Amino acid sequence: MNIFRKILKVLGFIGAVFFIGSYFFFYWATSPKSDEKVLQKFYEQGIVPEISKLNFNNFDFRKVSIYRDSTLPTIVFVHGAIGSVLDFSEYMTDSLLLKKANMIVYDRIGYNHKDKNNVQESIAFERDMLEEVVKGLALEKTILVGYSYGGPIALASYKKYKKVILLAPAVYSKVEPMPWLLNLNKWKLTRWLVPPVWKQASREKLSHKRELEKFENKWHLNSNKIVSIHGNSDWIVPFSNSEYLNTIFPPSQLELVALDNAGHELIWSHFKQIKLELLKYLD
């Protein structure tokens, strides 16, 4: 019996250490990184980006730019929830993409390093902020790339762009899933366990369905050529979101690219396929 108790204590200790270690690793891995950490990520690939601080409606936010040639098109990336400027670092350090395009990415409000502001829970606010980011660019040479929650933000901008590319876009309220884990941020007993950036993502997720309902009857106002790239195994933002876009836009305006066996992490797991799609529209 004593041996059995000792084994249980040892296993309990190992389990506790594993849980605590995993929690702090998760906390660190998903927290927005400092400017120094962001620069280091690019320097490792021999790339020197420009980090600038912008202000929109009295909110400060970070923008990372690689702008080398004004004659080239510019890709502007919009991240999801959670998300950060590093989500697209593999694209922004790719030698072939860099030969063909300038690139810009920015942290949305609530997702900046040590951001004390809450997410604004408004697609209209995010759209206006995006349009502030692209101000001064030649829009006819600008490609918007919106991932996940960034998809409806890009789609809500009705300015005329070279192309709008949506990656697993969350655009249809009726198929918006509400994961059980969101309850951890709703319950006072467990809220303290949720890392700050995930609290922001939870806030945005809980209001997203309501926000989509404001725009679903307006998506057709976007007159741009649109490409929606979506994994058919995505359960976080179901593939039916992109199928829904097929009912709104004619084939002459919307191209739907289905990635087999791709989940919501497609911007990392299917980098090569997405890169090839981007290259199609850079000439």
Buried (B, 14 or more C-beta within 10 A) or exposed (E): EEEEEEEEEEEEEEEEEEEEEEEEEEBEEBBBBEEEEBBEBBEEEEBEBEBEEBEBEEBBBBBBBBBEEEEBBBBBBBBBBBBBBBBBBBBBBBEEBBEBBBBBBBBBBBBBBEBEBEBBBBBEBBBBBBBBBBEEBEBEBBBBBBBBBBBBBBBBBBBEBBBBBBBBBBBBBEBBEEEEEBEBBEEEEEEEEBBBBBBBBBBBBBBBBEBBEEBBEEBEEBEBBBBBBBBBBBEBBBBBBBBBBBEBBEEEBBBBBEBEEBBBEBBEBBBEBBBEBBBEBBE
